[in-house]
């Protein structure tokens, strides 16, 4: 894994729903690189379409834990390190489902709307410390989690007539992590090929 990521990287296995693991990740990162000035909250879980009356509470709670609670924990435990660094940038990966509703995916939609709201609340609180917080809302991006959903017929619905590529999202995240976006905070950045414009 480390060889794929490059020389200046550190791989730490983590359960993002566990406070102890977040503390460990921050500590290990500080030991290797000093105070943290960028956090990308990108863990996520999806579930198949399921009607509201059939949705189990266990499934709902699991989605919320991974998609929402992990973002809270990441922000909570990185803030002291970012204060020590004199500022930083937090980028929370939400989804187009955090902007518009998603059919038969109530937990996923709830979790992604929550990430959007938490981002705004954190931005209001952390601005005094020079910490910026923004959310990114991808539409259909060609990844192992979405590959089975994307086909020619679906892509014709998109104004750009194609699904997005992971590199396109990465470029946006890199912009938000850098000082190139120094006056952006508390905002949502949609990257969906125009799908949400319908």
Contact map, one row per residue, 1 for C-alpha under 8 A:
111110000010000000000000000000000000000000000000000000000000000000000000000000000000000000000000000000000000000000000000000000000000000000000000000000000000000000000000000000000000000000000000000000
111111101110000000000000000000000000000000000000000000000000000000000000000000000000000000000000000000000000000000000000000000000000000000000000000000000000000000000000000000000000000000000000000000
111111100000000000000000000000000000000000000000000000000000000000000000000000000000000000000000000000000000000000000000000000000000000000000000000000000000000000000000000000000000000000000000000000
111111000000000000000000000000000000000000000000000000000000000000000000000000000000000000000000000000000000000000000000000000000000000000000000000000000000000000000000000000000000000000000000000000
111111101000000000000000000000000000000000000000000000000000000000000000000000000000000000000000000000000000000000000000000000000000000000000000000000000000000000000000000000000000000000000000000000
011111111000000000000000000000000000000000000000000000000000000000000000000000000000000000000000000000000000000000000000000000000000000000000000000000000000000000000000000000000000000000000000000000
011011111000000000000000000000000000000000000000000000000000000000000000000000000000000000000000000000000000000000000000000000000000000000000000000000000000000000000000000000000000000000000000000000
000001111100000000000000000000000000000000000000000000000000000000000000000000000000000000000000000000000000000000000000000000000000000000000000000000000000000000000000000000000000000000000000000000
010011111110000000000000000000000000000000000000000000000000000000000000000000000000000000000000000000000000000000000000000000000000000000000000000000000000000000000000000000000000000000000000000000
010000011111000000000000000010010000000000000000000000000000000000000000000000000000000000000000000000000000000000000000000000000000000000000000000000000000000000000000000000000000000000000000000000
110000001111100000000000000000000000000000000000000000000000000000000000000000000000000000000000000000000000000000000000000000000000000000000000000000000000000000000000000000000000000000000000000000
000000000111110000000000100100000000000000000000000000000000000000000000000000000000000000000000000000000000000000000000000000000000000000000000000000000000000000000000000000000000000000000000000000
000000000011111000000000000000000000000000000000000000000000000000000000000000000000000000000000000000000000000000000000000000000000000000000000000000000000000000000000000000000000000000000000000000
000000000001111100001100100000000000000000000000000000000000000000000000000000000000000000000000000000000000000000000000000000000000000000000000000000000000000000000000000000000000000000000000000000
000000000000111111001100000000000000000000000000000000000000000000000000000000000000000000000000000000000000000000000000000000000000000000000000000000000000000000000000000000000000000000000000000000
000000000000011111101100000000000000000000100000000000000000000001000100110000000000000000000000000000000000000000000000000000000000000000000000000000000000000000000000000000000000000000000000000000
000000000000001111100000000000000000000000000000000000000000000011001100100000000000000000000000000000000000000000000000000000000000000000000000000000000000000000000000000000000000000000000000000000
000000000000001111111100000000000000000000000000000000000000000000000100100000000000000000000000000000000000000000000000000000000000000000000000000000000000000000000000000000000000000000000000000000
000000000000000111111110000000000000000000000000000000000000000000000000100000000000000000000000000000000000000000000000000000000000000000000000000000000000000000000000000000000000000000000000000000
000000000000000001111111000000000000000000000000000000000000000000000000000000000000000000000000000000000000000000000000000000000000000000000000000000000000000000000000000000000000000000000000000000
000000000000011101111111100000000000000000000000000000000000000000000000000000000000000000000000000000000000000000000000000000000000000000000000000000000000000000000000000000000000000000000000000000
000000000000011101111111110000000000000000000000000000000000000000000000110010000000000000000000000000000000000000000000000000000000000000000000000000000000000000000000000000000000000000000000000000
000000000000000000111111111000000000000000000000000000000000000000000000000010000000000000000000000000000000000000000000000000000000000000000000000000000000000000000000000000000000000000000000000000
000000000000000000011111111100000000000000000000000000000000000000000000000000000000000000000000000000000000000000000000000000000000000000000000000000000000000000000000000000000000000000000000000000
000000000001010000001111111110000000000000000000000000000000000000000000000000000000000000000000000000000000000000000000000000000000000000000000000000000000000000000000000000000000000000000000000000
000000000000000000000111111111000001000000000000000000000000000000000000000011001000000000000000000000000000000000000000000000000000000000000000000000000000000000000000000000000000000000000000000000
000000000000000000000011111111100000000000000000000000000000000000000000000000000000000000000000000000000000000000000000000000000000000000000000000000000000000000000000000000000000000000000000000000
000000000001000000000001111111110000000000000000000000000000000000000000000000000000000000000000000000000000000000000000000000000000000000000000000000000000000000000000000000000000000000000000000000
000000000100000000000000111111111111000000000000000000000000000000000000000000000000000000000000000000000000000000000000000000000000000000000000000000000000000000000000000000000000000000000000000000
000000000000000000000000011111111111000000000000000000000000000000000000000000001000000000000000000000000000000000000000000000000000000000000000000000000000000000000000000000000000000000000000000000
000000000000000000000000001111111100000000000000000000000000000000000000000000000000000000000000000000000000000000000000000000000000000000000000000000000000000000000000000000000000000000000000000000
000000000100000000000000000111111100000000000000000000000000000000000000000000000000000000000000000000000000000000000000000000000000000000000000000000000000000000000000000000000000000000000000000000
000000000000000000000000000011111111000000000000000000000000000000000000000000000000000000000000000000000000000000000000000000000000000000000000000000000000000000000000000000000000000000000000000000
000000000000000000000000000011111111000000000000000000000000000000000000000000000000000000000000000000000000000000000000000000000000000000000000000000000000000000000000000000000000000000000000000000
000000000000000000000000000011001111100000000000000000000000000000000000000000001101100000000000000000000000000000000000000000000000000000000000000000000000000000000000000000000000000000000000000000
000000000000000000000000010011001111111000000000000000000000000000000000000001001100100100000000000000000000000000000000000000000000000000000000000000000000000000000000000000000000000000000000000000
000000000000000000000000000000000011111000000000000000000000000000000000000000001100101110000000000000000000000000000000000000000000000000000000000000000000000000000000000000000000000000000000000000
000000000000000000000000000000000001111100000000000000000000000000000000000000000100000111100000000000000000000000000000000000000000000000000000000000000000000000000000000000001000000000000000000000
000000000000000000000000000000000001111110000000000000000000000000000000011001000000000011100000000000000000000000000000000000000000000000000000000000000000000000000000000000000000000000000000000000
000000000000000000000000000000000000011111000000000000000000000000000000000000000000000001111000000000000000000000000000000000000000000000000000000000000000000000000000000000000000000000000000000000
000000000000000000000000000000000000001111100000000000000000000000000110010000000000000001111000000000000000000000000000000000000000000000000000000000000000000000000000000000000000000000000000000000
000000000000000000000000000000000000000111110000000000000000000000000000000000000000000000011000000000000000000000000000000000000000000000000000000000000000000000000000000000000000000000000000000000
000000000000000100000000000000000000000011111000000000000000000001100100000000000000000000000000000000000000000000000000000000000000000000000000000000000000000000000000000000000000000000000000000000
000000000000000000000000000000000000000001111100000000000000000001100000000000000000000000000000000000000000000000000000000000000000000000000000000000000000000000000000000000000000000000000000000000
000000000000000000000000000000000000000000111110000000000000001001100000000000000000000000000000000000000000000000000000000000000000000000000000000000000000000000000000000000000000000000000000000000
000000000000000000000000000000000000000000011111000000000000001000000000000000000000000000000000000000000001000000000000000000000000000000000000000000000000000000000000000000000000000000000000000000
000000000000000000000000000000000000000000001111100000000000000000000000000000000000000000000000000000001001000000000000000000000000000000000000000000000000000000000000000000000000000000000000000000
000000000000000000000000000000000000000000000111110000000000000000000000000000000000000000000000000000001000000000000000000000000000000000000000000000000000000000000000000000000000000000000000000000
000000000000000000000000000000000000000000000011111000000000000000000000000000000000000000000000000000111000000000000000000000000000000000000000000000000000000000000000000000000000000000000000000000
000000000000000000000000000000000000000000000001111101100000000000000000000000000000000000000000000000011000000000000000000000000000000000000000000000000000000000000000000000000000000000000000000000
000000000000000000000000000000000000000000000000111111100000000000000000000000000000000000000000000000011000000000000000000000000000000000000000000000000000000000000000000000000000000000000000000000
000000000000000000000000000000000000000000000000011111100000000000000000000000000000000000000000000000010100000000000000000000000000000000000000000000000000000000000000000000000000000000000000000000
000000000000000000000000000000000000000000000000001111100000000000000000000000000000000000000000000000000000000000000000000000000000000000000000000000000000000000000000000000000000000000000000000000
000000000000000000000000000000000000000000000000011111110000000000000000000000000000000000000000000000000000000000000000000000000000000000000000000000000000000000000000000000000000000000000000000000
000000000000000000000000000000000000000000000000011111111011000000000000000000000000000000000000000000000000000000000000000000000000000000000000000000000000000000000000000000000000000000000000000000
000000000000000000000000000000000000000000000000000001111111000000000000000000000000000000000000000000000000000000000000000000000000000000000000000000000000000000000000000000000000000000000000000000
000000000000000000000000000000000000000000000000000000111111100000000000000000000000000000000000000000000000000000000000000000000000000000000000000000000000000000000000000000000000000000000000000000
000000000000000000000000000000000000000000000000000000011111110000000000000000000000000000000000000000000000000000000000000000000000000000000000000000000000000000000000000000000000000000000000000000
000000000000000000000000000000000000000000000000000000111111111000000000000000000000000000000000000000000000000000000000000000000000000000000000000000000000000000000000000000000000000000000000000000
000000000000000000000000000000000000000000000000000000111111111100000000000000000000000000000000000000000010000000000000000000000000000000000000000000000000000000000000000000000000000000000000000000
000000000000000000000000000000000000000000000000000000001111111110000000000000000000000000000000000000000010000000000000000000000000000000000000000000000000000000000000000000000000000000000000000000
000000000000000000000000000000000000000000000000000000000111111111000000000000000000000000000000000000000000000000000000000000000000000000000000000000000000000000000000000000000000000000000000000000
000000000000000000000000000000000000000000001100000000000011111111110000000000000000000000000000000000000011001000000000000000000000000000000000000000000000000000000000000000000000000000000000000000
000000000000000000000000000000000000000000000000000000000001111111111000000000000000000000000000000000000011011000000000000000000000000000000000000000000000000000000000000000000000000000000000000000
000000000000000010000000000000000000000000000000000000000000111111111100000000000000000000000000000000000000000000000000000000000000000000000000000000000000000000000000000000000000000000000000000000
000000000000000110000000000000000000000000111000000000000000011111111100000000000000000000000000000000000000000000000000000000000000000000000000000000000000000000000000000000000000000000000000000000
000000000000000000000000000000000000000000111000000000000000001111111110000000000000000000000000000000000001001100100000000000000000000000000000000000000000000000000000000000000000000000000000000000
000000000000000000000000000000000000000000000000000000000000001111111111000000000000000000000000000000000000001101100000000000000000000000000000000000000000000000000000000000000000000000000000000000
000000000000000010000000000000000000000000000000000000000000000111111111100000000000000000000000000000000000000000000000000000000000000000000000000000000000000000000000000000000000000000000000000000
000000000000000111000000000000000000000010100000000000000000000011111111110000000000000000000000000000000000000000000000000000000000000000000000000000000000000000000000000000000000000000000000000000
000000000000000000000000000000000000000010000000000000000000000000111111111000000000000000010000000000000000000000100000000000000000000000000000000000000000000000000000000000000000000000000000000000
000000000000000000000000000000000000000000000000000000000000000000011111111100000000000000000000000000000000000000000100000000000000000000000000000000000000000000000000000000000000000000000000000000
000000000000000111100100000000000000000000000000000000000000000000001111111110000000000000000000000000000000000000000000000000000000000000000000000000000000000000000000000000000000000000000000000000
000000000000000100000100000000000000001010000000000000000000000000000111111111000000000000000000000000000000000000000000000000000000000000000000000000000000000000000000000000000000000000000000000000
000000000000000000000000000000000000001000000000000000000000000000000011111111100000000001000000000000000000000000000000000000000000000000000000000000000000000000000000000000000000000000000000000000
000000000000000000000000000000000000000000000000000000000000000000000001111111100000000000000000000000000000000000000000000000000000000000000000000000000000000000000000000000000000000000000000000000
000000000000000000000110010000000000000000000000000000000000000000000000111111111000000000000000000000000000000000000000000000000000000000000000000000000000000000000000000000000000000000000000000000
000000000000000000000000010000000001001000000000000000000000000000000000011111111100000000000000000000000000000000000000000000000000000000000000000000000000000000000000000000000000000000000000000000
000000000000000000000000000000000000000000000000000000000000000000000000001111111110000000000000000000000000000000000000000000000000000000000000000000000000000000000000000000000000000000000000000000
000000000000000000000000000000000000000000000000000000000000000000000000000011111111000000000000000000000000000000000000000000000000000000000000000000000000000000000000000000000000000000000000000000
000000000000000000000000010001000011100000000000000000000000000000000000000011111111100000000000000000000000000000000000000000000000000000000000000000000000000000000000000000000000000000000000000000
000000000000000000000000000000000011110000000000000000000000000000000000000001111111111100000000000000000000000000000000000000000010000000000000000000000000000000000000000000000000000000000000000000
000000000000000000000000000000000000000000000000000000000000000000000000000000111111111000000000000000000000000000000000000000001010000000000000000000000000000000000000000000000000000000000000000000
000000000000000000000000000000000010000000000000000000000000000000000000000000011111111000000000000000000000000000000000000000000000000000000000000000000000000000000000000000000000000000000000000000
000000000000000000000000000000000011100000000000000000000000000000000000000000001111111100000000000000000000000000000000000000000000000000000000000000000000000000000000000000000000000000000000000000
000000000000000000000000000000000000000000000000000000000000000000000000000000000111111100000000000000000000000000000000000000001100000000000000000000000000000000000000000000000000000000000000000000
000000000000000000000000000000000000100000000000000000000000000000000000000000000111111110000000000000000000000000000000000000001111000000000000000000000000000000000000000000000000000000000000000000
000000000000000000000000000000000001110000000000000000000000000000000000000000000100111111000000000000000000000000000000000000000111000000000000000000000000000000000000000000000000000000000000000000
000000000000000000000000000000000000111000000000000000000000000000000000000000000000001111100000000000000000000000000000000000000011100000000000000000000000000000000000000000011100000000000000000000
000000000000000000000000000000000000011110000000000000000000000000000000001000000000000111110000000000000000000000000000000000000011110000000000000000000000000000000000000000001000000000000000000000
000000000000000000000000000000000000011110000000000000000000000000000000000000000000000011111000000000000000000000000000000000000000111100000000000000000000000000000000000010011000000000000000000000
000000000000000000000000000000000000000111000000000000000000000000000010000000000000000001111100000000000000000000100010000000000000111100000000000000000000000000000000000000000000000000000000000000
000000000000000000000000000000000000000111000000000000000000000000000000000000000000000000111110000000000000000000100000000000000000001111000000000000000000000000000000000000000000000000000000000000
000000000000000000000000000000000000000000000000000000000000000000000000000000000000000000011111110000000000000110110000000000000000001111000000000000000000000000000000000000000000000000000000000000
000000000000000000000000000000000000000000000000000000000000000000000000000000000000000000001111111000000000000100000000000000000000000111100000000000000000000000000000000000000000000000000000000000
000000000000000000000000000000000000000000000000000000000000000000000000000000000000000000000111111100000000000000000000000000000000000011100000000000000000000000000000000000000000000000000101000100
000000000000000000000000000000000000000000000000000000000000000000000000000000000000000000000111111111000001100110000000000000000000000010100000000000000000000000000000000000000000000000000000000000
000000000000000000000000000000000000000000000000000000000000000000000000000000000000000000000111111110000000111111110000000000000000000010000000000000000000000000000000000000000000000000000000000000
000000000000000000000000000000000000000000000000000000000000000000000000000000000000000000000011111110000000000010000000000000000000000010000000000000000000000000000000000000000000000000000000000000
000000000000000000000000000000000000000000000000000000000000000000000000000000000000000000000001111111000000000000000000000000000000000000000000000000000000000000000000000000000000000000000000000100
000000000000000000000000000000000000000000000000000000000000000000000000000000000000000000000000111111100000100000000000000000000000000000000000000000000000000000000000000000000000000000000000000000
000000000000000000000000000000000000000000000000000000000000000000000000000000000000000000000000100111111100100000000000000000000000000000000000000000000000000000000000000000000000000000000000000000
000000000000000000000000000000000000000000000000100000000000000000000000000000000000000000000000000011111100000000000000000000000000000000000000000000000000000000000000000000000000000000000000000000
000000000000000000000000000000000000000000000000111100000000000000000000000000000000000000000000000001111100000000000000000000000000000000000000000000000000000000000000000000000000000000000000000000
000000000000000000000000000000000000000000000011111000000000000000000000000000000000000000000000000001111111100000000000000000000000000000000000000000000000000000000000000000000000000000000000000000
000000000000000000000000000000000000000000000000000100000000000000000000000000000000000000000000000001111111110000000000000000000000000000000000000000000000000000000000000000000000000000000000000000
000000000000000000000000000000000000000000000000000000000001101100000000000000000000000000000000000000001111111000000000000000000000000000000000000000000000000000000000000000000000000000000000000000
000000000000000000000000000000000000000000000110000000000000001100100000000000000000000000000000100000001111111100000000000000000000000000000000000000000000000000000000000000000000000000000000000000
000000000000000000000000000000000000000000000000000000000000000000000000000000000000000000000000110011001111111110000000000000000000000000000000000000000000000000000000000000000000000000000000000000
000000000000000000000000000000000000000000000000000000000000000100000000000000000000000000000000010000000111111111000000000000000000000000000000000000000000000000000000000000000000000000000000000000
000000000000000000000000000000000000000000000000000000000000001100110000000000000000000000000000010000000011111111100000000000000000000000000000000000000000000000000000000000000000000000000000000000
000000000000000000000000000000000000000000000000000000000000000000110000000000000000000000000110110000000001111111110000000000000000000000000000000000000000000000000000000000000000000000000000000000
000000000000000000000000000000000000000000000000000000000000000000000000000000000000000000000100111000000000111111111000000000000000000000000000000000000000000000000000000000000000000000000000000000
000000000000000000000000000000000000000000000000000000000000000000010000000000000000000000000000010000000000011111111100000000000000000000000000000000000000000000000000000000000000000000000000000000
000000000000000000000000000000000000000000000000000000000000000000110010000000000000000000011100010000000000001111111110000000000000001000000000000000000000000000000000000000000000000000000000000000
000000000000000000000000000000000000000000000000000000000000000000000000000000000000000000000100010000000000000111111111000000000000001000000000000000000000000000000000000000000000000000010000000000
000000000000000000000000000000000000000000000000000000000000000000000000000000000000000000000000000000000000000011111111100000000000000000000000000000000000000000000000000000000000000000000000000000
000000000000000000000000000000000000000000000000000000000000000000000001000000000000000000000000000000000000000001111111110000000000000000000000000000000000000000000000000000000000000000000000000000
000000000000000000000000000000000000000000000000000000000000000000000000000000000000000000010000000000000000000000111111111000000000111000000000000000000000000000000000000000000000000001100000000000
000000000000000000000000000000000000000000000000000000000000000000000000000000000000000000000000000000000000000000011111111100000000110000000000000000000000000000000000000000000000000011100000000000
000000000000000000000000000000000000000000000000000000000000000000000000000000000000000000000000000000000000000000001111111110000000000000000000000000000000000000000000000000000000000001000000000000
000000000000000000000000000000000000000000000000000000000000000000000000000000000000000000000000000000000000000000000111111111000000100000000000000000000000000000000000000000000000000001000000000000
000000000000000000000000000000000000000000000000000000000000000000000000000000000000000000000000000000000000000000000011111111100011110000000000000000000000000000000000000000000000000011000000000000
000000000000000000000000000000000000000000000000000000000000000000000000000000000000000000000000000000000000000000000001111111100000000000000000000000000000000000000000000000000000000001000000000000
000000000000000000000000000000000000000000000000000000000000000000000000000000000000000000000000000000000000000000000000111111110000000000000000000000000000000000000000000000000000000000000000000000
000000000000000000000000000000000000000000000000000000000000000000000000000000000000000000000000000000000000000000000000011111111111000000000000000000000000000000000000000000000000000000000000000000
000000000000000000000000000000000000000000000000000000000000000000000000000000000000000000000000000000000000000000000000001111111111000000000000000000000000000000000000000000000000000000000000000000
000000000000000000000000000000000000000000000000000000000000000000000000000000000000000000000000000000000000000000000000000011111110000000000000000000000000000000000000000000000000000000000000000000
000000000000000000000000000000000000000000000000000000000000000000000000000000000010011000000000000000000000000000000000000001111110000000000000000000000000000000000000000000000000000000000000000000
000000000000000000000000000000000000000000000000000000000000000000000000000000000000011100000000000000000000000000000000000001111111000000000000000000000000000000000000000000000000000000000000000000
000000000000000000000000000000000000000000000000000000000000000000000000000000000110001111000000000000000000000000000000001001111111100000000000000000000000000000000000000000000000000000000000000000
000000000000000000000000000000000000000000000000000000000000000000000000000000000000001111000000000000000000000000000000001001100111110000000000000000000000000000000000000000000000010111000000000000
000000000000000000000000000000000000000000000000000000000000000000000000000000000000000011110000000000000000000000000011011000000011111000000000000000000000000000000000000000000000000011100000000000
000000000000000000000000000000000000000000000000000000000000000000000000000000000000000001110000000000000000000000000011001000000001111100000000000000000000000000000000000000010000000111111000000000
000000000000000000000000000000000000000000000000000000000000000000000000000000000000000000111100000000000000000000110010000000000000111110000000000000000000000000000000000000000000000001111000000000
000000000000000000000000000000000000000000000000000000000000000000000000000000000000000000111110000000000000000000000000000000000000011111000000000000000000000000000000000010000000000000011110000000
000000000000000000000000000000000000000000000000000000000000000000000000000000000000000000001111111000000000000000000000000000000000001111100000000000000000000000000000000000000000000000011111000000
000000000000000000000000000000000000000000000000000000000000000000000000000000000000000000001111000000000000000000000000000000000000000111111000000000000000000000000000100000000000000000000111000000
000000000000000000000000000000000000000000000000000000000000000000000000000000000000000000000011100000000000000000000000000000000000000011111000000000000000000000010000000000000000000000000111101000
000000000000000000000000000000000000000000000000000000000000000000000000000000000000000000000000000000000000000000000000000000000000000001111100010001000000000000110000000000000000000000000001000000
000000000000000000000000000000000000000000000000000000000000000000000000000000000000000000000000000000000000000000000000000000000000000001111110010000000000000000111100000000000000000000000001000000
000000000000000000000000000000000000000000000000000000000000000000000000000000000000000000000000000000000000000000000000000000000000000000011111011001000000000000111100000000000000000000000000000000
000000000000000000000000000000000000000000000000000000000000000000000000000000000000000000000000000000000000000000000000000000000000000000001111111000000000000000001100000000000000000000000000000000
000000000000000000000000000000000000000000000000000000000000000000000000000000000000000000000000000000000000000000000000000000000000000000000111111100000000000000000000000000000000000000000000000000
000000000000000000000000000000000000000000000000000000000000000000000000000000000000000000000000000000000000000000000000000000000000000000000011111100000000000000000000000000000000000000000000000000
000000000000000000000000000000000000000000000000000000000000000000000000000000000000000000000000000000000000000000000000000000000000000000011111111111000000000000000000000000000000000000000000000000
000000000000000000000000000000000000000000000000000000000000000000000000000000000000000000000000000000000000000000000000000000000000000000000111111111000000000000000000000000000000000000000000000000
000000000000000000000000000000000000000000000000000000000000000000000000000000000000000000000000000000000000000000000000000000000000000000000001111111100000000000000000000000000000000000000000000000
000000000000000000000000000000000000000000000000000000000000000000000000000000000000000000000000000000000000000000000000000000000000000000000000011111100000000000000000000000000000000000000000000000
000000000000000000000000000000000000000000000000000000000000000000000000000000000000000000000000000000000000000000000000000000000000000000010100011111110110000000100000000000000000000000000000000000
000000000000000000000000000000000000000000000000000000000000000000000000000000000000000000000000000000000000000000000000000000000000000000000000000111111110000000000000000000000000000000000000000000
000000000000000000000000000000000000000000000000000000000000000000000000000000000000000000000000000000000000000000000000000000000000000000000000000001111111000000000000000000000000000000000000000000
000000000000000000000000000000000000000000000000000000000000000000000000000000000000000000000000000000000000000000000000000000000000000000000000000000111111100000000000000000000000000000000000000000
000000000000000000000000000000000000000000000000000000000000000000000000000000000000000000000000000000000000000000000000000000000000000000000000000001111111110000000000000000000000000000000000000000
000000000000000000000000000000000000000000000000000000000000000000000000000000000000000000000000000000000000000000000000000000000000000000000000000001111111110011100000000000000000000000000000000000
000000000000000000000000000000000000000000000000000000000000000000000000000000000000000000000000000000000000000000000000000000000000000000000000000000011111111011000000000000000000000000000000000000
000000000000000000000000000000000000000000000000000000000000000000000000000000000000000000000000000000000000000000000000000000000000000000000000000000001111111010000000000000000000000000000000001000
000000000000000000000000000000000000000000000000000000000000000000000000000000000000000000000000000000000000000000000000000000000000000000000000000000000111111111100000000000000000000000000000111000
000000000000000000000000000000000000000000000000000000000000000000000000000000000000000000000000000000000000000000000000000000000000000000000000000000000001111110000000000000000000000000000000111000
000000000000000000000000000000000000000000000000000000000000000000000000000000000000000000000000000000000000000000000000000000000000000000000000000000000000011111000000000000000000000000000000110000
000000000000000000000000000000000000000000000000000000000000000000000000000000000000000000000000000000000000000000000000000000000000000000000000000000000011111111100000000000000000000000000000100000
000000000000000000000000000000000000000000000000000000000000000000000000000000000000000000000000000000000000000000000000000000000000000000000000000000000011010111110000000000000000000000000000100000
000000000000000000000000000000000000000000000000000000000000000000000000000000000000000000000000000000000000000000000000000000000000000000011100000001000010010011111000000000000000000000000000100000
000000000000000000000000000000000000000000000000000000000000000000000000000000000000000000000000000000000000000000000000000000000000000000111100000000000000000001111101100000000000000000000001100000
000000000000000000000000000000000000000000000000000000000000000000000000000000000000000000000000000000000000000000000000000000000000000000001110000000000000000000111111100000000000000000000000000000
000000000000000000000000000000000000000000000000000000000000000000000000000000000000000000000000000000000000000000000000000000000000000000001110000000000000000000011111110000000000000000000000000000
000000000000000000000000000000000000000000000000000000000000000000000000000000000000000000000000000000000000000000000000000000000000000000000000000000000000000000001111111000000000000000000000000000
000000000000000000000000000000000000000000000000000000000000000000000000000000000000000000000000000000000000000000000000000000000000000000000000000000000000000000011111111100000000000000000000000000
000000000000000000000000000000000000000000000000000000000000000000000000000000000000000000000000000000000000000000000000000000000000000001000000000000000000000000011111111110000000000000000010000000
000000000000000000000000000000000000000000000000000000000000000000000000000000000000000000000000000000000000000000000000000000000000000000000000000000000000000000000111111111000000000000000000000000
000000000000000000000000000000000000000000000000000000000000000000000000000000000000000000000000000000000000000000000000000000000000000000000000000000000000000000000011111111100000000000000000000000
000000000000000000000000000000000000000000000000000000000000000000000000000000000000000000000000000000000000000000000000000000000000000000000000000000000000000000000001111111110000000000000000000000
000000000000000000000000000000000000000000000000000000000000000000000000000000000000000000100000000000000000000000000000000000000000000100000000000000000000000000000000111111111000000000000000000000
000000000000000000000000000000000000000000000000000000000000000000000000000000000000000000000000000000000000000000000000000000000000000000000000000000000000000000000000011111111100000000000000000000
000000000000000000000000000000000000000000000000000000000000000000000000000000000000000000000000000000000000000000000000000000000000000000000000000000000000000000000000001111111111100000000000000000
000000000000000000000000000000000000000000000000000000000000000000000000000000000000000010100000000000000000000000000000000000000000010000000000000000000000000000000000000111111111100100000000000000
000000000000000000000000000000000000010000000000000000000000000000000000000000000000000011100000000000000000000000000000000000000000000000000000000000000000000000000000000011111110100000000000000000
000000000000000000000000000000000000000000000000000000000000000000000000000000000000000010000000000000000000000000000000000000000000000000000000000000000000000000000000000001111111110000000000000000
000000000000000000000000000000000000000000000000000000000000000000000000000000000000000000000000000000000000000000000000000000000000000000000000000000000000000000000000000000111111110000000000000000
000000000000000000000000000000000000000000000000000000000000000000000000000000000000000000000000000000000000000000000000000000000000000000000000000000000000000000000000000000110111110000000000000000
000000000000000000000000000000000000000000000000000000000000000000000000000000000000000000000000000000000000000000000000000000000000000000000000000000000000000000000000000000111111111100000000000000
000000000000000000000000000000000000000000000000000000000000000000000000000000000000000000000000000000000000000000000000000000000001000000000000000000000000000000000000000000000111111100000000000000
000000000000000000000000000000000000000000000000000000000000000000000000000000000000000000000000000000000000000000000000000000000000000000000000000000000000000000000000000000000000111110000000000000
000000000000000000000000000000000000000000000000000000000000000000000000000000000000000000000000000000000000000000000000000000000001010000000000000000000000000000000000000000010000111111100000000000
000000000000000000000000000000000000000000000000000000000000000000000000000000000000000000000000000000000000000000000001001000000001110000000000000000000000000000000000000000000000001111100000000000
000000000000000000000000000000000000000000000000000000000000000000000000000000000000000000000000000000000000000000000011111100000001111000000000000000000000000000000000000000000000000111110000000000
000000000000000000000000000000000000000000000000000000000000000000000000000000000000000000000000000000000000000000000011000000000000111000000000000000000000000000000000000000000000000111111000000000
000000000000000000000000000000000000000000000000000000000000000000000000000000000000000000000000000000000000000000010000000000000000011110000000000000000000000000000000000000000000000001111100000000
000000000000000000000000000000000000000000000000000000000000000000000000000000000000000000000000000000000000000000000000000000000000011110000000000000000000000000000000000000000000000000111110000000
000000000000000000000000000000000000000000000000000000000000000000000000000000000000000000000001000000000000000000000000000000000000000111100000000000000000000000000000000000000000000000011111000000
000000000000000000000000000000000000000000000000000000000000000000000000000000000000000000000000000000000000000000000000000000000000000111100000000000000000000000000000100000000000000000001111110000
000000000000000000000000000000000000000000000000000000000000000000000000000000000000000000000001000000000000000000000000000000000000000011111000000000000000000000010000000000000000000000000111111100
000000000000000000000000000000000000000000000000000000000000000000000000000000000000000000000000000000000000000000000000000000000000000000100000000000000000011111110000000000000000000000000011111000
000000000000000000000000000000000000000000000000000000000000000000000000000000000000000000000000000000000000000000000000000000000000000000000000000000000000011100000000000000000000000000000011111111
000000000000000000000000000000000000000000000000000000000000000000000000000000000000000000000000000000000000000000000000000000000000000000100000000000000000111000000000000000000000000000000001111111
000000000000000000000000000000000000000000000000000000000000000000000000000000000000000000000001000100000000000000000000000000000000000000000000000000000000000000000000000000000000000000000001011111
000000000000000000000000000000000000000000000000000000000000000000000000000000000000000000000000000000000000000000000000000000000000000000000000000000000000000000000000000000000000000000000000011111
000000000000000000000000000000000000000000000000000000000000000000000000000000000000000000000000000000000000000000000000000000000000000000000000000000000000000000000000000000000000000000000000011111
